[in-house]
């Protein structure tokens, strides 16, 4: 897989290092020559000194051949421009964008070419809620510009799903149970998997199915 990463800050370089270690072809775009000179010897990826907000630079970088583009700069405006150019000008199949300021989260959607947005503060908040909340539906990640979410519910004793199998719950078509964590062990859910109080249930849902999932697993 060929991945182009815009921004050689701490986030961009960490992503590049992990992807390179997993034998992906990584192209790292950075406009500051001093940053590239300082880091080039520490990271075995293809480096390009370009402004990723310019169409000509992205064209010269061969962005049209990338499978994934990651907009990982420290500036939300730059990440939006990079995402839009990657999707509209170069038809990149997958665009992932970093959200630096949570107040800008609403902008990172398919209108700007973003397939998946990642907000570190929002993700940390969700993980805190996931760790301490029982009987609540917690959003962990969003996809498709916010139209789909990975959600988690730790089933309470009073959950209408406790003691019932996955097949008997009547999960809507726009939702899927993807995993169950039970006593620190991962359970791959099947139709006959019976849920119990204390189970952490992870589901992929669309916005239209979220209320139904809430009613099935949390109740009124």
MIDREN-973727 format. One record per residue (C-alpha): residue number from 1; residue in three letters; x negated, y, z negated. Coordinates in steps of 0.5 Angstrom, whole numbers. Example, Ala and Ser with C-alpha at 12.3 -4.5 7.8 and 13.67 -1.06 7.14 Angstrom:
<rodos>
RODO   n res    px    py    pz
RODO   1 ALA   -25    -9   -16
RODO   2 SER   -27    -2   -14
</rodos>
This chain:
<rodos>
RODO   n res    px    py    pz
RODO   1 UNK     0     0     0
RODO   2 UNK    -3     7     2
RODO   3 UNK    -1    12    -3
RODO   4 UNK    -3    20    -3
RODO   5 UNK    -3    24    -9
RODO   6 UNK    -3    31    -9
RODO   7 UNK    -7    34   -15
RODO   8 UNK   -13    32   -19
RODO   9 UNK   -12    34   -26
RODO  10 UNK   -11    29   -31
RODO  11 UNK    -5    26   -29
RODO  12 UNK    -7    25   -22
RODO  13 UNK   -13    22   -23
RODO  14 UNK   -10    17   -28
RODO  15 UNK    -5    15   -23
RODO  16 UNK   -11    14   -18
RODO  17 UNK   -15    10   -22
RODO  18 UNK   -10     5   -24
RODO  19 UNK    -7     4   -17
RODO  20 UNK   -14     4   -14
RODO  21 UNK   -16    -2   -20
RODO  22 UNK   -10    -5   -17
RODO  23 UNK   -13    -5   -10
RODO  24 UNK    -8     0    -7
RODO  25 UNK   -11     5    -2
RODO  26 UNK   -11    12    -5
RODO  27 UNK   -12    18    -2
RODO  28 UNK   -13    24    -7
RODO  29 UNK   -11    31    -5
RODO  30 UNK   -14    37    -9
RODO  31 UNK   -15    44    -6
RODO  32 UNK   -21    46   -11
RODO  33 UNK   -28    44    -9
RODO  34 UNK   -31    44   -16
RODO  35 UNK   -26    39   -18
RODO  36 UNK   -27    35   -13
RODO  37 UNK   -35    35   -13
RODO  38 UNK   -34    34   -21
RODO  39 UNK   -30    28   -20
RODO  40 UNK   -32    25   -14
RODO  41 UNK   -37    20   -17
RODO  42 UNK   -32    18   -22
RODO  43 UNK   -27    15   -18
RODO  44 UNK   -27    11   -12
RODO  45 UNK   -22    13    -8
RODO  46 UNK   -21    18    -1
RODO  47 UNK   -22    25    -3
RODO  48 UNK   -20    31     1
RODO  49 UNK   -20    38     0
RODO  50 UNK   -14    41     2
RODO  51 UNK    -8    45     0
RODO  52 UNK    -2    40     0
RODO  53 UNK     3    45     1
RODO  54 UNK     1    47     8
RODO  55 UNK     4    42    13
RODO  56 UNK    -3    43    17
RODO  57 UNK    -7    40    12
RODO  58 UNK    -2    34    10
RODO  59 UNK    -2    33    18
RODO  60 UNK   -10    32    18
RODO  61 UNK   -10    28    12
RODO  62 UNK    -5    23    16
RODO  63 UNK     1    23    11
RODO  64 UNK     5    20    16
RODO  65 UNK     2    14    15
RODO  66 UNK     3    14     7
RODO  67 UNK     8     9     4
RODO  68 UNK     8    13    -2
RODO  69 UNK     7    21    -4
RODO  70 UNK     6    23   -11
RODO  71 UNK     6    30   -13
RODO  72 UNK     2    31   -19
RODO  73 UNK     0    38   -20
RODO  74 UNK     1    42   -26
RODO  75 UNK     6    47   -22
RODO  76 UNK    13    45   -21
RODO  77 UNK    14    50   -15
RODO  78 UNK     8    46   -11
RODO  79 UNK    11    39   -13
RODO  80 UNK    17    41   -10
RODO  81 UNK    14    44    -4
RODO  82 UNK    10    38    -3
RODO  83 UNK    16    33    -4
RODO  84 UNK    20    37     1
RODO  85 UNK    14    37     6
RODO  86 UNK    13    29     5
RODO  87 UNK    20    27     6
RODO  88 UNK    22    32    12
RODO  89 UNK    16    33    16
RODO  90 UNK    12    26    15
RODO  91 UNK    18    22    13
RODO  92 UNK    15    18     7
RODO  93 UNK    19    13     5
RODO  94 UNK    18    14    -3
RODO  95 UNK    16    21    -6
RODO  96 UNK    15    21   -13
RODO  97 UNK    14    28   -17
RODO  98 UNK    12    30   -23
RODO  99 UNK    16    35   -27
RODO 100 UNK    12    40   -32
RODO 101 UNK    18    44   -35
RODO 102 UNK    24    40   -37
RODO 103 UNK    28    46   -35
RODO 104 UNK    26    45   -28
RODO 105 UNK    29    38   -28
RODO 106 UNK    35    39   -24
RODO 107 UNK    31    42   -18
RODO 108 UNK    28    35   -17
RODO 109 UNK    33    31   -13
RODO 110 UNK    34    29    -6
RODO 111 UNK    35    36    -3
RODO 112 UNK    28    37    -4
RODO 113 UNK    25    30    -2
RODO 114 UNK    24    27    -9
RODO 115 UNK    26    20   -10
RODO 116 UNK    24    19   -17
RODO 117 UNK    22    25   -22
RODO 118 UNK    18    24   -28
RODO 119 UNK    19    29   -34
RODO 120 UNK    14    27   -39
RODO 121 UNK    18    31   -45
RODO 122 UNK    24    28   -43
RODO 123 UNK    21    21   -42
RODO 124 UNK    18    22   -49
RODO 125 UNK    25    24   -52
RODO 126 UNK    28    18   -49
RODO 127 UNK    23    13   -52
RODO 128 UNK    24    17   -59
RODO 129 UNK    32    16   -58
RODO 130 UNK    31     9   -56
RODO 131 UNK    27     7   -62
RODO 132 UNK    32    10   -67
RODO 133 UNK    39     9   -64
RODO 134 UNK    43     3   -65
RODO 135 UNK    50     3   -61
RODO 136 UNK    48     9   -57
RODO 137 UNK    47     9   -49
RODO 138 UNK    40    12   -48
RODO 139 UNK    37    14   -41
RODO 140 UNK    30    12   -40
RODO 141 UNK    29    14   -32
RODO 142 UNK    33    17   -27
RODO 143 UNK    32    15   -19
RODO 144 UNK    35    17   -13
RODO 145 UNK    35    25   -15
RODO 146 UNK    39    23   -21
RODO 147 UNK    44    19   -18
RODO 148 UNK    42    12   -21
RODO 149 UNK    39    11   -28
RODO 150 UNK    35     6   -32
RODO 151 UNK    39     6   -39
RODO 152 UNK    38     2   -45
RODO 153 UNK    43     0   -51
RODO 154 UNK    41    -3   -57
RODO 155 UNK    48    -7   -59
RODO 156 UNK    51    -5   -66
RODO 157 UNK    55   -10   -70
RODO 158 UNK    61    -7   -68
RODO 159 UNK    59    -7   -60
RODO 160 UNK    65   -10   -56
RODO 161 UNK    59   -14   -52
RODO 162 UNK    57   -18   -58
RODO 163 UNK    58   -25   -58
RODO 164 UNK    60   -25   -50
RODO 165 UNK    56   -27   -44
RODO 166 UNK    54   -23   -39
RODO 167 UNK    59   -26   -34
RODO 168 UNK    65   -25   -39
RODO 169 UNK    63   -17   -40
RODO 170 UNK    66   -15   -33
RODO 171 UNK    60   -11   -31
RODO 172 UNK    62    -6   -25
RODO 173 UNK    59    -7   -19
RODO 174 UNK    55    -1   -19
RODO 175 UNK    51    -3   -25
RODO 176 UNK    46    -9   -26
RODO 177 UNK    43   -12   -33
RODO 178 UNK    36   -12   -31
RODO 179 UNK    33   -15   -38
RODO 180 UNK    35   -16   -45
RODO 181 UNK    30   -15   -51
RODO 182 UNK    31   -20   -57
RODO 183 UNK    27   -20   -63
RODO 184 UNK    21   -17   -59
RODO 185 UNK    22   -23   -53
RODO 186 UNK    24   -21   -46
RODO 187 UNK    30   -25   -44
RODO 188 UNK    31   -25   -37
RODO 189 UNK    39   -25   -36
RODO 190 UNK    43   -30   -33
RODO 191 UNK    51   -30   -33
RODO 192 UNK    51   -35   -39
RODO 193 UNK    47   -31   -43
RODO 194 UNK    50   -29   -49
RODO 195 UNK    49   -22   -52
RODO 196 UNK    48   -21   -60
RODO 197 UNK    48   -15   -65
RODO 198 UNK    41   -12   -65
RODO 199 UNK    39   -14   -57
RODO 200 UNK    36    -8   -53
RODO 201 UNK    40    -9   -46
RODO 202 UNK    37    -5   -40
RODO 203 UNK    41    -4   -34
RODO 204 UNK    41     0   -28
RODO 205 UNK    47     4   -27
RODO 206 UNK    50     9   -22
RODO 207 UNK    53    16   -25
RODO 208 UNK    60    13   -23
RODO 209 UNK    59     7   -27
RODO 210 UNK    55    10   -33
RODO 211 UNK    62    11   -37
RODO 212 UNK    64     4   -36
RODO 213 UNK    58     1   -38
RODO 214 UNK    58     5   -44
RODO 215 UNK    65     3   -46
RODO 216 UNK    63    -5   -45
RODO 217 UNK    57    -4   -49
RODO 218 UNK    58     1   -54
RODO 219 UNK    66     2   -55
RODO 220 UNK    70     8   -56
</rodos>
